[in-house]
Structures are given as structure tokens and as C-alpha cells.
Amino acid sequence: MVLGESSDGDPSAAQERLEIIQGLAQLDASETVKEVTKSLLANKAVPESQPRDAFHIAVAAVNNMQFITTWNFKHILNPTVRHLIESVCKDAGFDLPVICTPEQLLKAYNVIKRNKR
């Protein structure tokens, strides 16, 4: 799904995005991921009209990712629904990764990197 989304839009920008993610491992979309996705939607942690957003969250949680980076402030990086998303993931036996923007993650990484010197 990320490959498809990265391919959308302006062809030059899409090519740049695809080059950045080239070689990254693809995460497992198991039956468990599908069940967590359904639960996120059924429990209204993510609107039923946004199954792709629920899927992104489920894939990250089930595959034990540390972070989800997104610019989606409406359905994923939304503090008013974060507790619902976290609750659904916990009920399914998974920790919710830290949800942040790419800029926030890079800033945190650079701080950690500076402190290690």
C-alpha cells in the first residue's frame, strides 16, 4: 500500500519518494493485521471511511514497529482519538507505536545522535 501511495501524484515527486523507500523491508499483512484493522474500524478508533489508515496502524502495531510517521492529522496523528487507537491495539495484544511526523522523528534522531558524541 505504501508503494502505491508513494507512486501517486506528481511523477517527479513520486519518483523521488520511490527512490527513498527503495530497499526497505515490506511488513507482513497477516490475518492478525486484518483483524486489528477491522477492530480499529468497528470500535470507531478510525472512521469506517478510512480503512487504509486503519490498515497502516494495524500493520505497524502487529509488526512491532517503534514509530509511525505521518502527516495525516485527521485520522492517525490526532490526539483526540489516540486513546481509542491505543486501546484497540492493546486489547489485541499489541503496543501502539509512537505516532509522529517525519520531521519530529528526524529531530528526535538528530538530538539522540548529538548526545552520543
C-alpha positions in Angstrom: 0.0 0.0 0.0 2.8 2.4 0.8 4.4 1.7 -2.6 1.1 2.5 -4.3 0.6 5.8 -2.3 4.2 6.8 -3.0 3.6 6.3 -6.7 0.6 8.7 -6.7 0.7 12.4 -7.7 3.4 14.4 -9.5 5.6 11.9 -11.4 8.8 13.6 -10.4 7.9 13.7 -6.7 6.6 10.1 -6.9 10.0 9.0 -8.4 11.8 10.8 -5.5 9.6 9.1 -2.9 10.1 5.7 -4.5 13.8 6.1 -4.5 13.8 6.9 -0.8 11.8 3.8 0.1 13.6 1.5 -2.3 15.1 -1.4 -0.5 13.1 -1.0 2.7 11.6 -4.3 4.0 7.9 -4.8 3.5 5.9 -5.6 6.6 3.6 -8.6 6.9 -0.1 -8.1 6.3 -1.2 -11.3 8.1 -4.7 -12.3 9.2 -3.9 -10.7 12.5 -3.3 -7.4 10.8 -6.7 -7.7 9.0 -8.4 -8.4 12.4 -6.8 -5.4 14.1 -7.8 -3.3 11.1 -11.4 -4.5 11.4 -11.3 -3.8 15.2 -10.0 -0.2 14.7 -12.8 0.5 12.3 -15.5 -1.3 14.3 -14.5 0.5 17.5 -14.5 3.9 15.7 -10.9 4.5 16.5 -10.5 5.2 12.8 -13.6 6.2 10.7 -15.0 3.3 8.6 -14.5 5.5 5.6 -10.7 5.3 6.1 -9.8 1.6 6.0 -6.3 2.4 4.6 -5.5 4.5 7.7 -6.6 1.6 10.0 -4.5 -0.8 8.0 -1.4 1.4 8.3 -1.8 1.5 12.1 -2.5 -2.3 12.3 0.5 -3.3 10.2 2.8 -1.1 12.3 1.4 -2.4 15.6 1.3 -6.1 14.7 4.8 -5.9 13.2 6.1 -4.3 16.4 7.3 -1.1 14.8 8.6 1.6 17.1 7.2 4.6 15.1 4.5 5.5 12.6 5.4 8.7 10.7 2.6 10.5 9.1 1.2 13.9 8.0 -2.3 12.6 8.5 -3.5 14.7 11.4 -7.2 13.9 10.8 -7.2 10.1 11.4 -3.8 8.9 12.6 -1.9 11.7 14.3 -5.0 13.0 16.1 -4.7 13.4 19.9 -8.5 13.2 20.3 -8.6 9.6 19.0 -5.2 8.4 20.0 -6.5 6.8 23.2 -9.1 4.8 21.1 -6.4 3.6 18.7 -4.1 2.6 21.6 -7.0 0.8 23.4 -7.9 -1.3 20.4 -4.2 -2.2 19.8 -3.7 -3.1 23.5 -6.9 -5.2 23.5 -5.5 -7.1 20.6 -2.2 -7.7 22.4 -0.1 -5.1 20.7 1.6 -1.8 21.7 0.8 1.2 19.6 4.0 2.6 18.0 4.8 6.3 18.7 2.9 8.3 16.1 4.7 11.5 14.9 5.5 13.5 11.8 8.6 12.6 9.8 10.1 15.9 10.9 9.5 15.1 14.6 11.2 11.7 14.2 14.2 13.2 12.4 14.6 16.0 15.0 14.5 13.4 17.8 17.0 11.2 15.9 19.4 14.2 15.5 19.1 15.0 19.2 20.0 11.5 20.2 22.8 11.4 17.6 24.3 14.7 19.0 24.1 13.4 22.6 26.0 10.3 21.8 29.1 12.3 20.6 
